[in-house]
Amino acid sequence: MATIRNAHAGWVGDLPTGAGKVSLDSSGLGNFDITWKARAEAAEGKTSPEELIAAAHSACFAMAFSHELSGAGHAADYVNTSAAVTFEPGTGITGSHLTLAAKIPGISQEDFDRIANAAKSGCPVSAALSGITITLDATLDA
């Protein structure tokens, strides 16, 4: 069964000096201020579409990695993921760099790398971002 999640945004003013808010409607978790300056320069307590995409990508990748890991018969002591989404004004979103650090007893480096790469390509957000470059740094902690 498909699920649908909703968010909405409002904006007042022109692009360089205007401002808006994005709301997470499905979860009700909050409203977040957005501005062009927060998107193209410094965040200064506001968010951007790229930060929201980074949050989605890191969460999805963590889930995909955990799924691939358990499917291979492994359990992690911990999994930490992050995503850094690059935005170039005038060009757009150009990449997402995933970082993974995990402690997994009894796994080989080869299996860890294979599972991490499978999760990178199998993550639904990665599929949605297929028009950009997605890179991965994965570290198996001792």
Secondary structure, 3 states (H helix, E strand, C coil): CCCCCCEEEEEECCCCCCEEEEEECCCCCEEEEEEHHHHHCCCCCCECHHHHHHHHHHHHHHHHHHHHHHHCCCCCCEEEEEEEEEEECCCEEEEEEEEEEEECCCCCHHHHHHHHHHHHHHCHHHHHCCCCEEEEEEEECC
